[in-house]
Amino acid sequence: MNKWILRVAALLLCIALGLGVAQETTGDTATDEGFSGTGEGSEFLVLAELALGAGWPGYQLYNVNFAFQKDVFGLNFRTSWTEAGPYVSLAGRYFTPIPIPAPTFVSAGGGYFAGSPVGFATFGAQIPFGLESPFMATVEAGGSVSTNFSGDVEFLPMVSLTVGYTFFLDTTPLTEEEKLARELARDRPAGCTVTEPDYSTLGSTFSRRLDAEIKKAKVKYAGVYSSPSYSVKWTSKEESEGKAVWKGTWTGSAKEVLTGNTISGSGTVEVKFNWNGCNWSLSYSLN
């Protein structure tokens, strides 16, 4: 397997530490020696995107896009302004299981331009700028059908390129206790009560952060990989004066949806923790 593809898969499975707030670990275990899990529980995580793009036919030459993706299904709303008035469209997307390092999708939808309906179908690919980056490019190519100025049906090729900013929407239903806790938090003043660092929470802090990012990576690569599993084993720990450095090894695997083949990776990881008076922040390096 191409080394770059294997590295992407390994990052996807194990060290996708990036933006976002950590979610609660579901079905994972954490101990002083390490932890393991599956990254399950992402069924309520939605990937949203705000993008700017260019394309052809000319009614979408410069466009704005709003996209949403949940598992292997997505929606994309597109609009642009032309001399003949606005163009608006809505498309549904299905993300295919083609095993390449970029999610691909088929899309079909309809729109409205200059008093006439527009239909189209495309094949596209999303190219993340990196698992830690919220930016990605989307390319599409296909065909469109509309009516021309004489009222005849017209078939035209359709291409587009967009660059967007992505973020995640956690739509997990809240329990009554969680709703009450959120309401109480809104009434509290900004800041927190400074306390001494609690080193016993380092393992669970890293576990929750990693699990949350694995869930996000699963959404980005929905339909391409499935059944991820991972394991981290700590080999050394240094903790003093509100700082900590943990070193260990990781292994991970996932299944290609299309082929059923299992891919795997392994390596070493170093995590640096810093106590800010209220909670732990962390950074990492991967080999």
C-alpha positions in Angstrom: 0.0 0.0 0.0 1.2 3.5 -0.8 3.0 4.8 2.3 1.2 8.1 2.1 -2.2 6.3 2.1 -1.2 4.2 5.1 -0.1 7.4 7.0 -3.5 9.0 6.2 -5.3 5.9 7.4 -3.1 5.8 10.6 -3.8 9.4 11.3 -7.5 8.9 10.7 -7.5 6.0 13.2 -5.2 7.2 16.0 -3.8 10.7 16.2 -6.4 13.0 14.6 -5.9 15.6 17.3 -7.3 18.9 16.0 -9.9 21.5 16.5 -13.1 21.0 18.5 -14.3 20.2 22.0 -13.8 16.7 23.3 -16.9 14.5 23.5 -17.6 11.8 26.1 -15.9 8.5 25.3 -18.4 5.8 24.4 -17.5 2.2 24.9 -13.8 3.0 25.5 -11.6 2.1 28.5 -8.8 4.1 30.0 -6.2 3.0 32.6 -2.9 4.2 33.8 -1.2 1.8 31.3 -3.2 3.0 28.3 -6.6 2.8 26.7 -8.4 1.3 23.7 -11.7 1.7 21.9 -13.6 1.9 18.7 -14.5 5.6 18.3 -18.2 4.7 18.1 -21.0 7.0 19.0 -20.7 9.5 16.1 -24.2 9.0 14.9 -25.3 12.5 16.0 -22.2 14.3 14.6 -22.9 16.5 11.5 -20.2 18.0 9.3 -21.1 21.6 8.1 -19.3 23.6 5.5 -19.4 27.2 4.3 -17.6 27.5 0.9 -16.8 29.9 -1.9 -16.4 28.6 -5.4 -16.3 29.1 -9.1 -17.9 27.0 -11.8 -19.5 26.6 -15.2 -22.2 27.0 -16.7 -21.8 30.8 -16.2 -24.8 31.1 -13.9 -22.7 29.6 -11.1 -19.4 31.3 -12.2 -19.0 32.7 -8.6 -21.0 31.0 -6.0 -21.6 30.5 -2.3 -22.3 27.1 -0.8 -23.7 25.8 2.4 -23.2 22.0 2.9 -24.1 19.5 5.5 -23.1 15.8 5.8 -24.3 13.1 8.2 -22.7 9.7 7.7 -22.7 8.9 3.9 -25.5 11.4 3.0 -25.3 15.2 2.5 -27.0 18.3 1.2 -25.5 21.2 -0.6 -27.2 24.6 -1.2 -25.6 26.9 -3.8 -26.4 30.4 -4.8 -24.9 33.1 -7.0 -25.9 36.4 -8.6 -25.8 37.1 -12.3 -27.0 39.9 -14.6 -30.1 37.8 -15.3 -30.9 37.5 -11.6 -30.1 35.0 -8.8 -29.3 31.3 -9.3 -30.2 28.9 -6.5 -29.9 25.1 -6.3 -30.2 22.3 -3.8 -28.4 18.9 -4.3 -28.3 15.7 -2.5 -25.0 13.8 -2.1 -24.2 10.2 -1.5 -20.6 9.5 -0.4 -19.2 6.4 -2.2 -16.9 3.7 -0.7 -14.1 4.2 -3.2 -10.9 3.5 -1.2 -8.8 6.6 -2.0 -7.4 9.1 0.5 -10.2 11.6 -0.4 -14.0 11.2 0.1 -15.9 11.0 -3.2 -19.6 11.4 -3.8 -22.3 11.3 -6.5 -24.7 14.2 -6.5 -28.0 15.1 -8.1 -30.2 18.2 -7.7 -32.1 21.0 -9.2 -32.1 24.8 -9.3 -33.8 27.9 -10.6 -32.3 30.5 -12.9 -33.8 33.3 -15.0 -37.3 31.9 -14.7 -36.4 28.4 -15.7 -35.6 25.2 -13.8 -32.2 23.6 -13.9 -31.3 20.0 -13.3 -27.8 18.5 -12.9 -25.9 15.4 -11.8 -22.2 15.3 -10.9 -19.4 13.2 -9.5 -17.1 14.9 -7.0 -14.3 14.6 -4.5 -13.5 16.4 -1.2 -9.8 17.1 -0.6 -9.1 17.9 3.1 -6.2 20.3 3.7 -5.3 17.9 6.5 -7.0 16.0 9.3 -6.1 18.9 11.7 -7.3 21.6 9.2 -10.9 22.8 9.0 -10.4 23.8 5.3 -11.0 21.6 2.3 -11.5 21.8 -1.4 -14.3 20.2 -3.4 -14.2 19.5 -7.1 -17.2 18.3 -9.2 -17.8 17.4 -12.8 -20.9 16.3 -14.6 -23.8 17.6 -16.7 -26.7 19.9 -16.5 -30.0 20.4 -18.3 -32.0 23.6 -18.7 -34.0 25.5 -21.3 -32.3 28.2 -23.4 -33.7 31.6 -24.5 -35.8 29.9 -27.3 -37.4 27.4 -24.9 -35.4 24.4 -26.2 -33.9 21.9 -23.8 -30.2 22.4 -23.5 -27.6 19.9 -22.1 -24.3 21.4 -20.9 -21.2 20.1 -19.1 -21.0 21.2 -15.4 -17.8 21.8 -13.4 -17.0 23.5 -10.2 -14.3 24.1 -7.6 -15.0 25.3 -4.1 -12.9 26.0 -1.0 -14.7 25.8 2.3 -14.4 26.1 6.1 -15.8 23.1 7.9 -17.0 22.7 11.5 -19.0 20.1 13.4 -22.5 20.2 14.8 -23.1 17.9 17.8 -26.8 17.1 17.7 -26.7 14.6 20.5 -29.9 14.8 22.6 -29.3 16.2 26.1 -30.6 14.6 29.2 -32.5 16.6 31.7 -29.5 16.7 34.0 -27.3 18.0 31.1 -29.9 20.6 30.3 -29.9 21.8 33.9 -26.1 21.8 34.1 -26.0 24.0 30.9 -28.5 26.4 32.3 -26.5 26.7 35.5 -23.3 27.3 33.5 -24.9 30.2 31.7 -25.5 31.9 35.0 -21.9 31.6 36.2 -19.4 34.5 35.7 -16.6 34.2 33.2 -13.5 32.5 34.5 -13.0 29.6 36.9 -11.7 28.8 40.3 -8.0 28.1 40.1 -7.0 24.7 41.6 -4.0 22.5 41.9 -3.4 20.2 38.9 -5.0 16.7 39.1 -2.6 14.4 37.4 -5.0 11.5 37.8 -7.2 13.0 35.0 -4.5 13.1 32.3 -5.3 9.7 30.9 -9.1 10.4 30.6 -8.4 13.9 29.1 -6.3 12.4 26.3 -8.7 9.6 25.8 -11.7 11.9 25.4 -9.8 14.2 23.1 -8.6 11.4 20.8 -12.1 9.7 20.8 -13.7 13.0 19.8 -11.3 13.6 16.9 -11.7 10.0 15.7 -15.4 10.6 15.5 -14.8 13.7 13.4 -12.4 11.8 11.1 -15.1 9.1 10.6 -17.5 11.7 9.5 -15.0 13.2 7.0 -14.2 9.8 5.5 -17.7 8.3 5.8 -18.3 5.5 3.3 -14.6 5.0 2.6 -13.5 3.3 5.9 -15.5 1.5 8.6 -15.0 -0.5 11.8 -12.0 1.5 13.1 -10.2 0.3 16.2 -7.2 1.7 18.1 -5.0 1.1 21.1 -2.5 3.3 22.9 0.0 2.0 25.5 2.0 4.4 27.6 5.7 3.5 28.1 6.9 6.5 30.2 5.4 9.4 32.2 7.0 12.6 33.6 4.8 14.8 35.8 5.7 17.9 37.8 4.8 21.6 38.4 1.7 21.5 36.3 3.3 19.9 33.3 3.5 16.4 32.1 5.1 14.4 29.2 3.7 11.0 28.3 5.3 8.8 25.7 3.8 5.6 24.3 3.0 3.5 21.3 -0.2 3.2 19.2 -1.7 0.7 16.8 -4.9 1.0 14.7 -6.8 -0.6 11.9 -9.9 0.0 9.7 -11.7 -1.7 7.0 -12.1 -0.4 3.4 -15.9 -0.4 2.7 -15.6 -1.2 -1.0 -13.0 -4.0 -0.9 -13.4 -5.3 2.7 -9.7 -5.2 3.1 -8.3 -4.3 6.6 -5.5 -1.6 6.7 -3.4 -1.0 9.8 -0.7 1.2 11.2 1.4 1.7 14.2 4.0 4.1 15.7 5.0 6.1 18.7 3.4 9.2 20.2 4.6 11.9 22.7 1.9 14.0 24.4 2.7 17.2 26.4 0.2 18.4 28.9 0.0 21.9 30.5 -2.3 22.9 33.5 -3.7 26.4 33.0 -5.3 26.5 36.5 -8.6 25.1 35.4 -8.0 22.3 33.0 -5.4 20.5 31.0 -4.3 21.5 27.5 -2.2 19.2 25.3 -0.1 19.0 22.2 1.5 16.0 20.5 4.1 14.7 18.1 3.7 11.5 16.0 6.3 9.1 14.6 
